[in-house]
Amino acid sequence: MGIIEFFINLLKDPRGFIAGWIIALGPVWVYSPLFLIVFVETGVVFFPFLPGDSLLFAVGVFSAEGGGLNLAASLIVFYAAAILGNTSNYWIARFLGHRIIDSGKVKALTPERMAKLDSFFAKYGGLTIVITRFMPFFRTFAPFIAGTGHMNFGKFTLWNTIGGVAWVSLFVLVGYFFGGVPLVQEHFEVIVLGIVAVSVAPAIVGAVKTALDSRKKKASKSLDAEDERRIEAQRRFEEAELQREYALRAKVEAENAEREHLHAAREFLKAGKRR
């Protein structure tokens, strides 16, 4: 099974995967793959597409009584995974950030996303690390961008801890308190996909807005170019008209000068005859 297929299936049925891991690994070692998935999503810039939100929610469901997991253990494991993952991402960027960006190997790290994160850091500062925790893709790239020079490590650690605790607590506790509701149990997959859709919505809206802005800029540039061509054509036409006017004036002046010359010659001849 390819890694992409694995994560797609995990995204579709996190409950089935977690149940299988509990049976195969037991109530202690089951936290190993859970820790690894969240750590990799937040800690490795090459994997921004992992299903963090839906996984936290599903683990919260299994952390309820009789689910096979322990709520305190789930929270502690995910707190550690989220905080350490971002920390790893920060230091990768600190040492290798510009090389990775210049290599172009991380296709998801587009100039548009980098510009968006730059504007986030400029507007919200350290709070960006907390805000982007709830935004897939951006939560992977925010610590990376922070590590390239936007934030010192002490400040980053503070906001990283706040964001990690808030993100994990929200989704795990929502799953814990509402996962046992019959409606949630009956429509679990739909709800998980809904969580993913809500999480991804800001990124999609941002991408659409960026595309529309880019189209508007291109249209504006096209209009500007057309206006420039029109102005240039008008300028050339005016120059041609001016040159024609100068030529006509020169011709008229030459003709007048020739008439005056002929007139002067005739007068000279007449004066000679009189003598």
Summary of the structure (lengths in Angstrom):
residues: 275
radius of gyration: 36.3
end to end distance: 124.4
largest distance: 142.6
contacts: 821
relative contact order: 0.10
helix: 86%
strand: 0%
